[in-house]
Amino acid sequence: MNKLWTTLLLSTCFGSAYAQHHDTHQTSPSSAASAPATPCKEPTLNCARAATPYFAPDGSLWVVWAANGVVSVARSDDLAKSFESPIEIAKHGTFLDAGPDARPQLVGNKKGDMTIAYAFFKDKQWNAQVNISTSFDQGHTFSIPTALSKDPASQRFASLAVDPQGKLFAAWIDKRLVAEAKKSGKKALGGSIAFAWSNDMGQSFSPENIAQADSCECCRIGISLTPQGSPVMIYRAIFNGNVRDHATQLVLNETQAEPAERVARDNWETDSCPHHGPSIAVSALGTYHAAWFTEGSARTGAFYARSSDAGKHYSEPQVIGNPKAQPARPYLLAQNKTIWMVWKEFDGKRAAIYMQRSVDDGANWSKPKQIAETVGYSDHPLLIQKQNHVYLSWLTAGQGYRLIPVDSTP
């Protein structure tokens, strides 16, 4: 199994700080892109372990990150060449949930309102709370973070999406059913997939619902919207005792979700935490595109499959990348019927990001092409779209935060 980053030092807890106003001071392009020569101990973007991008309606780029126990967000008007002074959202010290799949989330609506979600540990038994912070003034200020859920059980790995009507959708891994089972003396594994909706960008939420009772407790949830605006989730579910394979699930409304559909029978039976979540993109034709990592008895590595019938049947999984180079962290983006896919490979010395594109809704793919590389620590590759342009969002220790156009790559 790939080396898993599962060690978080839990020693000191700092209370949440309310968000600050930002000013218009700009960092220089060189300081925004360069990495520090000494070990990072600051809450800056250069010291971050994970960063998540978002393009606002005015075209500005916003990036939220976690670094040294602090969640921060900042704006760039020049595609990440420079950033305004960051806004501190919250400070939790070593109790901040900053594992490989636990990155802060950032989404927005057409009016420019934005919502940030992150989690912190409430104790040393990995019980966590997801917090929400919202801005209604185009990012000048953010609200004091408040809990997404009122349930006392653990919640982690929140994912967010905003539908065409501006409603915020949140999904997360929830432990309430596990807690209830343990109280009655029953054995329970993993967690559950829960969801809720908000009409005010996270200030309040509809009653919470469990979409899937049995899921892996430590992998990110992927979300994409159908052409009709309904969320489709992909996650690592638990089948037949303790087989941790992937499933997709369509959310119909505020209270209902269709039954989960298995993407592939990889048959990965494990008691460990993979910390290696999947990705999904739904095309303008309604095709589901899924990418994931597994170490099952049926197949091992990174794979891609698609479904043209809303997840009821998936194509035979196809291998992503070079199996000898540890392909990992695949990520998908749909642009009408053009599908973009990136992933990370490692040759023992350097990490490289590769890209493939399909212009016919996943029927055929271009040859893999390397578009970035680094030595040392690097975050997962992400894809983000601004109008008709697609960018790779990648944070590395060696080059800092980078926004690389991929639609102009030959």
ZIVENTA-V280133 format. One record per residue. N is the residue number from 1. RES is the residue in one letter. OMEGA is omega in whole degrees, -180 to 180 (* if undefined). Layout:
n=N res=RES omega=OMEGA
n=N res=RES omega=OMEGA
//
This chain:
n=1 res=M omega=176
n=2 res=N omega=179
n=3 res=K omega=-176
n=4 res=L omega=177
n=5 res=W omega=-177
n=6 res=T omega=-177
n=7 res=T omega=174
n=8 res=L omega=180
n=9 res=L omega=-177
n=10 res=L omega=-176
n=11 res=S omega=-175
n=12 res=T omega=180
n=13 res=C omega=176
n=14 res=F omega=-180
n=15 res=G omega=178
n=16 res=S omega=176
n=17 res=A omega=179
n=18 res=Y omega=-172
n=19 res=A omega=-177
n=20 res=Q omega=170
n=21 res=H omega=173
n=22 res=H omega=176
n=23 res=D omega=-174
n=24 res=T omega=177
n=25 res=H omega=-179
n=26 res=Q omega=171
n=27 res=T omega=179
n=28 res=S omega=178
n=29 res=P omega=-178
n=30 res=S omega=-180
n=31 res=S omega=179
n=32 res=A omega=-173
n=33 res=A omega=-174
n=34 res=S omega=-180
n=35 res=A omega=-180
n=36 res=P omega=-179
n=37 res=A omega=-180
n=38 res=T omega=180
n=39 res=P omega=-174
n=40 res=C omega=176
n=41 res=K omega=-179
n=42 res=E omega=179
n=43 res=P omega=-174
n=44 res=T omega=178
n=45 res=L omega=179
n=46 res=N omega=-179
n=47 res=C omega=-174
n=48 res=A omega=173
n=49 res=R omega=-179
n=50 res=A omega=179
n=51 res=A omega=-177
n=52 res=T omega=-177
n=53 res=P omega=175
n=54 res=Y omega=174
n=55 res=F omega=178
n=56 res=A omega=-179
n=57 res=P omega=179
n=58 res=D omega=178
n=59 res=G omega=180
n=60 res=S omega=177
n=61 res=L omega=174
n=62 res=W omega=178
n=63 res=V omega=174
n=64 res=V omega=-177
n=65 res=W omega=175
n=66 res=A omega=180
n=67 res=A omega=176
n=68 res=N omega=174
n=69 res=G omega=-177
n=70 res=V omega=173
n=71 res=V omega=-178
n=72 res=S omega=177
n=73 res=V omega=179
n=74 res=A omega=-177
n=75 res=R omega=173
n=76 res=S omega=177
n=77 res=D omega=-178
n=78 res=D omega=175
n=79 res=L omega=171
n=80 res=A omega=173
n=81 res=K omega=176
n=82 res=S omega=-179
n=83 res=F omega=170
n=84 res=E omega=179
n=85 res=S omega=-175
n=86 res=P omega=173
n=87 res=I omega=177
n=88 res=E omega=-179
n=89 res=I omega=-177
n=90 res=A omega=179
n=91 res=K omega=-179
n=92 res=H omega=179
n=93 res=G omega=-178
n=94 res=T omega=176
n=95 res=F omega=176
n=96 res=L omega=179
n=97 res=D omega=-173
n=98 res=A omega=178
n=99 res=G omega=-174
n=100 res=P omega=-178
n=101 res=D omega=-172
n=102 res=A omega=-178
n=103 res=R omega=172
n=104 res=P omega=180
n=105 res=Q omega=179
n=106 res=L omega=176
n=107 res=V omega=178
n=108 res=G omega=178
n=109 res=N omega=-175
n=110 res=K omega=179
n=111 res=K omega=-178
n=112 res=G omega=174
n=113 res=D omega=-177
n=114 res=M omega=178
n=115 res=T omega=176
n=116 res=I omega=174
n=117 res=A omega=175
n=118 res=Y omega=180
n=119 res=A omega=173
n=120 res=F omega=-179
n=121 res=F omega=180
n=122 res=K omega=-179
n=123 res=D omega=-178
n=124 res=K omega=176
n=125 res=Q omega=176
n=126 res=W omega=174
n=127 res=N omega=-170
n=128 res=A omega=176
n=129 res=Q omega=174
n=130 res=V omega=177
n=131 res=N omega=179
n=132 res=I omega=173
n=133 res=S omega=-172
n=134 res=T omega=173
n=135 res=S omega=176
n=136 res=F omega=179
n=137 res=D omega=177
n=138 res=Q omega=172
n=139 res=G omega=177
n=140 res=H omega=177
n=141 res=T omega=175
n=142 res=F omega=-177
n=143 res=S omega=172
n=144 res=I omega=-178
n=145 res=P omega=177
n=146 res=T omega=-176
n=147 res=A omega=175
n=148 res=L omega=-175
n=149 res=S omega=175
n=150 res=K omega=-180
n=151 res=D omega=-177
n=152 res=P omega=180
n=153 res=A omega=-178
n=154 res=S omega=172
n=155 res=Q omega=180
n=156 res=R omega=171
n=157 res=F omega=178
n=158 res=A omega=171
n=159 res=S omega=-174
n=160 res=L omega=172
n=161 res=A omega=177
n=162 res=V omega=-178
n=163 res=D omega=-176
n=164 res=P omega=178
n=165 res=Q omega=179
n=166 res=G omega=177
n=167 res=K omega=180
n=168 res=L omega=176
n=169 res=F omega=178
n=170 res=A omega=173
n=171 res=A omega=-178
n=172 res=W omega=175
n=173 res=I omega=-169
n=174 res=D omega=-175
n=175 res=K omega=-176
n=176 res=R omega=-180
n=177 res=L omega=176
n=178 res=V omega=179
n=179 res=A omega=179
n=180 res=E omega=180
n=181 res=A omega=-179
n=182 res=K omega=178
n=183 res=K omega=-179
n=184 res=S omega=176
n=185 res=G omega=-180
n=186 res=K omega=177
n=187 res=K omega=-179
n=188 res=A omega=180
n=189 res=L omega=170
n=190 res=G omega=180
n=191 res=G omega=179
n=192 res=S omega=175
n=193 res=I omega=180
n=194 res=A omega=177
n=195 res=F omega=176
n=196 res=A omega=-179
n=197 res=W omega=177
n=198 res=S omega=176
n=199 res=N omega=-178
n=200 res=D omega=174
n=201 res=M omega=172
n=202 res=G omega=175
n=203 res=Q omega=175
n=204 res=S omega=-178
n=205 res=F omega=172
n=206 res=S omega=176
n=207 res=P omega=-177
n=208 res=E omega=-179
n=209 res=N omega=175
n=210 res=I omega=179
n=211 res=A omega=-179
n=212 res=Q omega=-174
n=213 res=A omega=-172
n=214 res=D omega=178
n=215 res=S omega=171
n=216 res=C omega=-174
n=217 res=E omega=-170
n=218 res=C omega=178
n=219 res=C omega=-178
n=220 res=R omega=176
n=221 res=I omega=175
n=222 res=G omega=179
n=223 res=I omega=171
n=224 res=S omega=-179
n=225 res=L omega=174
n=226 res=T omega=176
n=227 res=P omega=178
n=228 res=Q omega=177
n=229 res=G omega=180
n=230 res=S omega=179
n=231 res=P omega=169
n=232 res=V omega=180
n=233 res=M omega=168
n=234 res=I omega=-177
n=235 res=Y omega=177
n=236 res=R omega=-179
n=237 res=A omega=175
n=238 res=I omega=180
n=239 res=F omega=168
n=240 res=N omega=177
n=241 res=G omega=-180
n=242 res=N omega=174
n=243 res=V omega=-173
n=244 res=R omega=177
n=245 res=D omega=-172
n=246 res=H omega=179
n=247 res=A omega=171
n=248 res=T omega=-176
n=249 res=Q omega=178
n=250 res=L omega=177
n=251 res=V omega=-173
n=252 res=L omega=-177
n=253 res=N omega=-175
n=254 res=E omega=-175
n=255 res=T omega=-172
n=256 res=Q omega=172
n=257 res=A omega=177
n=258 res=E omega=177
n=259 res=P omega=179
n=260 res=A omega=179
n=261 res=E omega=-178
n=262 res=R omega=-179
n=263 res=V omega=-179
n=264 res=A omega=178
n=265 res=R omega=178
n=266 res=D omega=179
n=267 res=N omega=175
n=268 res=W omega=178
n=269 res=E omega=-175
n=270 res=T omega=173
n=271 res=D omega=-176
n=272 res=S omega=178
n=273 res=C omega=-179
n=274 res=P omega=-175
n=275 res=H omega=-174
n=276 res=H omega=-173
n=277 res=G omega=-175
n=278 res=P omega=177
n=279 res=S omega=178
n=280 res=I omega=173
n=281 res=A omega=178
n=282 res=V omega=-177
n=283 res=S omega=178
n=284 res=A omega=177
n=285 res=L omega=179
n=286 res=G omega=179
n=287 res=T omega=175
n=288 res=Y omega=176
n=289 res=H omega=-175
n=290 res=A omega=175
n=291 res=A omega=-173
n=292 res=W omega=176
n=293 res=F omega=178
n=294 res=T omega=169
n=295 res=E omega=-177
n=296 res=G omega=178
n=297 res=S omega=180
n=298 res=A omega=178
n=299 res=R omega=180
n=300 res=T omega=178
n=301 res=G omega=178
n=302 res=A omega=-173
n=303 res=F omega=177
n=304 res=Y omega=173
n=305 res=A omega=179
n=306 res=R omega=180
n=307 res=S omega=178
n=308 res=S omega=180
n=309 res=D omega=175
n=310 res=A omega=173
n=311 res=G omega=-178
n=312 res=K omega=177
n=313 res=H omega=178
n=314 res=Y omega=177
n=315 res=S omega=176
n=316 res=E omega=-178
n=317 res=P omega=176
n=318 res=Q omega=-175
n=319 res=V omega=174
n=320 res=I omega=172
n=321 res=G omega=-179
n=322 res=N omega=-177
n=323 res=P omega=-180
n=324 res=K omega=-177
n=325 res=A omega=175
n=326 res=Q omega=179
n=327 res=P omega=-174
n=328 res=A omega=174
n=329 res=R omega=178
n=330 res=P omega=-179
n=331 res=Y omega=-174
n=332 res=L omega=172
n=333 res=L omega=178
n=334 res=A omega=178
n=335 res=Q omega=-169
n=336 res=N omega=177
n=337 res=K omega=172
n=338 res=T omega=-177
n=339 res=I omega=178
n=340 res=W omega=177
n=341 res=M omega=174
n=342 res=V omega=177
n=343 res=W omega=-179
n=344 res=K omega=173
n=345 res=E omega=-177
n=346 res=F omega=-177
n=347 res=D omega=-178
n=348 res=G omega=179
n=349 res=K omega=-175
n=350 res=R omega=172
n=351 res=A omega=-180
n=352 res=A omega=176
n=353 res=I omega=178
n=354 res=Y omega=-177
n=355 res=M omega=168
n=356 res=Q omega=-180
n=357 res=R omega=172
n=358 res=S omega=180
n=359 res=V omega=-179
n=360 res=D omega=174
n=361 res=D omega=174
n=362 res=G omega=-180
n=363 res=A omega=180
n=364 res=N omega=-176
n=365 res=W omega=174
n=366 res=S omega=176
n=367 res=K omega=178
n=368 res=P omega=180
n=369 res=K omega=177
n=370 res=Q omega=-179
n=371 res=I omega=177
n=372 res=A omega=176
n=373 res=E omega=178
n=374 res=T omega=172
n=375 res=V omega=-178
n=376 res=G omega=-175
n=377 res=Y omega=172
n=378 res=S omega=178
n=379 res=D omega=175
n=380 res=H omega=173
n=381 res=P omega=177
n=382 res=L omega=175
n=383 res=L omega=180
n=384 res=I omega=-176
n=385 res=Q omega=172
n=386 res=K omega=-173
n=387 res=Q omega=-178
n=388 res=N omega=-177
n=389 res=H omega=-180
n=390 res=V omega=-178
n=391 res=Y omega=167
n=392 res=L omega=174
n=393 res=S omega=-175
n=394 res=W omega=178
n=395 res=L omega=179
n=396 res=T omega=176
n=397 res=A omega=-176
n=398 res=G omega=-177
n=399 res=Q omega=-178
n=400 res=G omega=-180
n=401 res=Y omega=-178
n=402 res=R omega=173
n=403 res=L omega=-170
n=404 res=I omega=177
n=405 res=P omega=179
n=406 res=V omega=-179
n=407 res=D omega=176
n=408 res=S omega=180
n=409 res=T omega=-179
n=410 res=P omega=*
//
